[in-house]
Amino acid sequence: MELDNLSRIKQDDKWIFCDERGNNVLNQGFYYIDSFINRKARLRRGTRRWNIINSDGSFFFKNDARQISPESDGFFAVLFKNRKSNYLKVSDWSFLLKENCEMCFSFREGMGRIFDSDGSTNYVNVYGEKILKNGCYFGKDFSEGYAAVILEKGNGWNLIDKEGKTLFERNYETLLGFSEGYSGVKISEGQWNFVDKEGNFLLDEHVAKLENFRDGVCAIQRADGHWTFLDKNKNPITSESFLGASEFKNGLALVKRNGGKWNYLKTDGTLLSELDFDSKPHMRAKDWIRVDIDGKTQYITTRYG
């Protein structure tokens, strides 16, 4: 009986594989079972006990792994019991790296970020080839074709492409990474701007702080400490300024209004709710937000406000 053809149900706080009669075909349960990919599925058997189950019910690893990340770009990042790590290819279920490294992070845009045994950060492509000869001091995941890195300790941030070539002639104190064609960069204390992939600044004047573009809009902080939102033509989407602001996520940005209360701003510059919140929202789910309004806890929908 092939497991990938069976149903998975939750029974007594664990997931099981069951036949048409509801019988537990393996006589055991799991805390989590992922979807099958090429007749194998990632699952968690207990605390720091991850494995890959085959469709015939056998396990891929003789000893459970400490962690197996969700599949990304055709790879699982696996952390073994000895705290070494490697990538598992779902195409043929072989390991990508010839030698285990200290840590693997999920693939992004066809590139995997790793920690090497010498403490450096490096990146590997889908063939397991490292793109930096000597690694770098620290790096972030790839975004829109580039990764933000500090090549040597004490240096500033730059961007590298998938061949390991740096993008900018100069380094920056902080670099957020590309989002929607622009990356926020810190030139010096209190001096931020956006750069495109040719290194050109977007804003005519540096600002005190900023958040990356999301949904075509960015949040910037002026020298007086107030925040506003601009589109990619540098036009404000609202005439109101705010005491605090976040970047947009799923069409909404959390803002602290001048009276000290909170609300969400939509990308068209209007507020989500007619009534402000007493404090930051307690919880935001997919379609609902739990907030306090006039001392009472209420739920508002993110779809209609």
C-alpha positions in Angstrom: 0.0 0.0 0.0 1.5 3.3 -1.1 1.3 6.1 1.5 1.1 8.9 -1.1 -2.3 7.4 -2.2 -3.7 7.4 1.4 -5.5 10.1 3.4 -3.9 11.8 6.3 -6.0 12.6 9.4 -5.3 14.0 12.8 -6.0 11.6 15.7 -5.1 12.2 19.3 -3.0 15.3 18.5 -0.9 13.4 15.9 -1.2 12.8 12.1 -1.7 9.3 10.8 -1.9 7.6 7.4 -5.2 5.8 7.2 -6.9 3.4 4.7 -10.5 3.6 3.5 -11.7 2.2 6.8 -9.8 4.8 8.8 -7.2 2.3 10.1 -3.8 3.6 11.0 -1.7 1.7 8.5 1.6 2.4 10.1 0.4 2.0 13.7 2.1 5.3 14.6 1.5 9.0 14.5 3.5 12.1 13.6 3.4 15.6 14.8 3.6 16.9 11.2 3.4 15.4 7.7 4.2 17.4 4.6 2.9 16.8 1.1 4.6 14.1 -1.0 7.2 15.1 -3.5 8.5 12.3 -5.8 7.0 9.7 -3.5 8.6 11.0 -0.4 7.4 13.4 2.4 9.0 15.4 5.1 7.7 14.7 8.6 8.4 15.4 12.3 8.4 12.4 14.7 9.2 14.4 17.8 11.2 17.3 19.3 14.2 17.8 16.9 13.3 14.5 15.2 12.7 15.1 11.5 12.8 12.5 8.7 11.7 11.8 5.1 9.2 9.0 4.7 9.1 6.9 1.6 5.8 5.9 0.0 6.3 2.3 1.1 6.5 3.4 4.8 10.3 3.2 5.3 12.4 6.1 6.4 15.0 7.8 4.2 17.4 8.6 7.1 18.5 5.8 9.5 18.8 8.5 12.2 16.4 11.4 12.5 17.7 14.8 11.6 17.5 17.8 13.9 15.8 19.9 11.3 14.6 19.6 7.7 13.5 22.9 6.1 10.5 23.0 3.8 11.3 22.3 0.2 12.6 25.4 -1.7 13.8 25.5 -5.4 13.9 21.7 -5.4 16.0 21.3 -2.2 15.6 20.5 1.5 18.1 22.0 3.9 19.0 19.3 6.4 20.6 19.7 9.8 21.9 16.4 11.1 22.2 15.2 14.7 25.9 16.1 14.6 24.9 19.7 13.7 26.4 19.4 10.2 24.3 20.3 7.3 23.7 19.6 3.6 21.1 20.0 0.8 19.0 17.1 -0.3 17.9 17.2 -3.9 14.3 16.1 -4.5 15.0 15.3 -8.2 17.1 12.2 -7.4 17.4 12.3 -3.5 21.1 12.8 -3.5 23.1 15.3 -1.5 24.2 18.5 -3.3 27.5 19.3 -1.4 30.5 17.0 -1.5 31.2 17.8 2.1 28.8 18.8 4.8 28.9 22.4 6.0 28.1 24.0 9.3 24.7 25.3 8.3 22.5 25.4 5.2 19.7 27.8 4.6 16.8 27.4 2.3 17.4 28.0 -1.4 16.3 31.4 -2.8 16.3 32.2 -6.5 18.4 29.2 -7.3 21.1 30.0 -4.7 21.7 28.4 -1.3 23.4 30.3 1.6 25.7 28.3 3.8 28.1 28.7 6.8 31.4 27.1 6.1 33.6 25.3 8.6 35.9 28.4 8.8 33.0 30.5 9.9 32.6 32.3 6.6 29.3 32.7 4.6 29.2 31.5 1.1 26.6 30.7 -1.6 26.2 27.6 -3.8 24.3 27.1 -7.0 22.1 24.2 -8.0 25.3 22.3 -9.0 26.9 22.7 -5.5 29.5 25.2 -6.8 30.5 28.0 -4.4 30.4 31.4 -6.0 32.9 33.2 -3.6 36.4 31.9 -3.6 37.1 32.9 0.1 33.5 33.3 1.3 32.4 36.5 3.0 32.1 37.7 6.6 28.3 37.8 6.5 25.5 37.6 3.9 21.8 37.6 3.4 19.6 35.6 1.1 19.3 36.5 -2.6 16.5 38.8 -3.6 15.8 40.0 -7.2 19.1 38.5 -8.4 21.4 40.0 -5.7 22.5 39.2 -2.1 23.6 41.8 0.4 27.0 40.9 1.9 29.9 42.1 4.0 32.9 40.7 2.2 35.5 41.3 4.9 35.1 42.1 8.6 35.1 45.8 9.1 33.9 46.6 5.6 30.5 47.9 4.8 27.7 46.3 2.8 27.6 45.6 -0.9 25.6 43.5 -3.3 26.8 40.5 -5.2 25.3 38.7 -8.2 25.0 35.0 -8.8 28.6 34.9 -10.1 29.9 36.6 -6.9 30.6 40.0 -8.6 29.9 43.1 -6.6 27.4 45.5 -7.9 28.4 48.9 -6.4 31.7 50.7 -6.5 31.3 51.7 -2.8 30.1 50.0 0.3 27.2 51.2 2.6 26.8 51.1 6.3 23.5 49.1 6.0 21.9 47.6 2.9 18.3 46.2 3.0 18.5 44.2 -0.3 16.4 44.7 -3.4 12.6 44.8 -3.2 10.6 45.9 -6.3 13.7 47.2 -8.0 15.2 49.3 -5.2 17.3 48.7 -2.1 17.3 50.9 1.0 20.8 51.9 1.9 22.3 53.8 4.8 25.0 56.2 3.7 25.8 57.5 7.2 24.0 58.1 10.5 20.6 59.5 9.7 21.2 59.5 6.0 19.2 56.9 4.0 18.2 56.6 0.4 17.1 54.1 -2.2 19.4 52.8 -5.0 18.5 51.0 -8.2 20.6 48.3 -9.8 22.7 50.9 -11.6 23.6 52.5 -8.2 21.5 55.6 -8.8 19.7 57.3 -5.9 15.9 57.5 -6.1 15.3 60.3 -3.6 16.5 63.8 -4.3 17.5 64.2 -0.7 18.5 61.7 1.9 16.1 60.8 4.7 16.5 59.9 8.3 15.2 56.4 7.9 13.1 54.3 5.5 11.5 50.9 4.8 11.8 49.0 1.6 9.2 49.2 -1.2 6.2 46.8 -0.8 3.1 46.9 -3.0 4.6 49.8 -4.9 4.9 52.1 -1.8 7.7 52.9 0.7 7.7 54.5 4.2 10.3 57.2 4.8 11.1 59.2 7.9 11.8 62.9 7.6 14.4 64.8 9.6 11.6 66.0 12.0 10.9 62.3 12.9 7.6 62.0 11.1 6.9 59.3 8.6 5.2 59.5 5.3 4.6 57.2 2.3 5.7 57.6 -1.3 5.1 55.8 -4.5 7.8 55.0 -7.0 7.3 58.5 -8.7 8.2 60.0 -5.3 4.7 61.3 -4.8 3.1 61.0 -1.3 0.1 58.7 -1.2 -1.4 60.7 1.7 -1.1 64.2 3.0 -1.0 62.9 6.6 2.3 62.2 8.4 2.8 59.7 11.2 4.7 59.2 14.4 5.5 55.6 13.4 5.1 53.4 10.3 5.9 49.9 9.1 6.4 48.7 5.5 3.4 47.4 3.6 2.4 43.8 3.9 -0.5 42.4 2.0 -1.7 45.9 1.1 -1.6 47.3 4.6 1.0 49.3 6.7 0.7 49.8 10.4 0.8 53.5 11.4 0.9 55.5 14.6 -1.1 58.7 14.2 -0.2 62.1 15.7 -2.7 61.6 18.5 -0.8 58.5 19.6 -3.4 56.0 18.4 -2.9 53.4 15.7 -4.5 52.4 12.4 -3.6 50.6 9.1 -2.9 52.6 6.0 -4.0 51.2 2.6 -1.9 51.6 -0.6 -4.5 54.2 -1.9 -3.6 56.4 1.1 -6.8 55.8 3.0 -7.1 54.3 6.5 -8.5 50.8 7.0 -10.7 51.7 10.0 -12.9 54.7 10.7 -11.9 54.3 14.4 -8.3 54.4 15.6 -6.9 51.7 17.9 -5.9 52.4 21.5 -2.6 50.5 21.0 -0.8 48.2 18.5 -3.0 45.4 17.3 -2.9 42.2 19.4 -3.0 39.9 16.4 -3.3 40.0 12.7 -4.6 36.9 10.8 -5.2 36.6 7.1 -8.5 38.5 7.0 -8.9 39.7 10.6 -7.2 41.9 13.1 -7.8 42.0 16.9 -7.6 45.5 18.3 -8.6 47.6 21.3 -11.0 50.5 20.4 -12.2 52.8 23.3 -11.1 50.2 25.8 -12.9 47.3 24.2 -11.4 44.4 22.2 -12.9 44.2 18.7 -12.2 42.3 15.5 -12.0 44.1 12.2 -11.7 42.6 8.7 -8.7 43.6 6.6 -10.9 43.3 3.5 -13.5 46.0 4.3 -12.3 47.8 7.5 
